[in-house]
Amino acid sequence: MAQQTSYRAERVNELIRRELVLLLSKETKDPRLQEVVITDVKVSRDLTSAKVFFSVDESVQKTVTTLLNKASGFFRSSLSKVLDLRHTPALSFIYDTAPNTGARMDDLLSKL
């Protein structure tokens, strides 16, 4: 059976994604984090944790992943001030390989 997310979880996913994009563009001072693109957010069923998928240049992927996970407390506390949730989910940042895979497929197809 396919697992469906609830309407509330989808709304929370989108709210967190939107706020993280704003935080990354306005609140972070590290220039390595300016290139980060948040591609998706998936909250757990009980809304206690969230996986944040992001995309960035592959050459800085490991350092950016480390930086984002170290700053997850800052992002969580900032989200708690903005979002109207009883408990703010714990954030874990995961590098999203899908955008890069799509670009590689386009390159291969164009060479044919």
DAMO-V185103 format. One record per residue. N is the residue number from 0. RES is the residue in three letters. PHI is phi in whole degrees, -180 to 180 (* if undefined). Layout:
# DAMO-V185103
n = {N/N}
res = {RES/RES}
phi = {PHI/PHI}
This chain:
# DAMO-V185103
n = {0/1/2/3/4/5/6/7/8/9/10/11/12/13/14/15/16/17/18/19/20/21/22/23/24/25/26/27/28/29/30/31/32/33/34/35/36/37/38/39/40/41/42/43/44/45/46/47/48/49/50/51/52/53/54/55/56/57/58/59/60/61/62/63/64/65/66/67/68/69/70/71/72/73/74/75/76/77/78/79/80/81/82/83/84/85/86/87/88/89/90/91/92/93/94/95/96/97/98/99/100/101/102/103/104/105/106/107/108/109/110/111}
res = {MET/ALA/GLN/GLN/THR/SER/TYR/ARG/ALA/GLU/ARG/VAL/ASN/GLU/LEU/ILE/ARG/ARG/GLU/LEU/VAL/LEU/LEU/LEU/SER/LYS/GLU/THR/LYS/ASP/PRO/ARG/LEU/GLN/GLU/VAL/VAL/ILE/THR/ASP/VAL/LYS/VAL/SER/ARG/ASP/LEU/THR/SER/ALA/LYS/VAL/PHE/PHE/SER/VAL/ASP/GLU/SER/VAL/GLN/LYS/THR/VAL/THR/THR/LEU/LEU/ASN/LYS/ALA/SER/GLY/PHE/PHE/ARG/SER/SER/LEU/SER/LYS/VAL/LEU/ASP/LEU/ARG/HIS/THR/PRO/ALA/LEU/SER/PHE/ILE/TYR/ASP/THR/ALA/PRO/ASN/THR/GLY/ALA/ARG/MET/ASP/ASP/LEU/LEU/SER/LYS/LEU}
phi = {*/-74/-88/-101/-89/-75/-61/-65/-63/-63/-65/-65/-55/-68/-61/-64/-59/-61/-68/-66/-61/-64/-62/-65/-80/-110/-100/-86/-99/-73/-65/-68/-89/-71/-89/-72/-118/-80/-94/-164/-134/-127/-88/-71/-59/-92/62/-93/-141/-141/-98/-108/-94/-137/-128/-160/-56/-62/-68/-115/-59/-67/-68/-67/-60/-63/-62/-65/-68/-69/-90/-61/-64/-61/-64/-65/-68/-66/-66/-65/-76/-98/-84/-97/-121/-64/-128/-85/-64/-73/-103/-130/-98/-129/-68/-95/-88/-60/-61/-69/-64/-63/-65/-65/-63/-62/-63/-64/-66/-70/-75/-75}
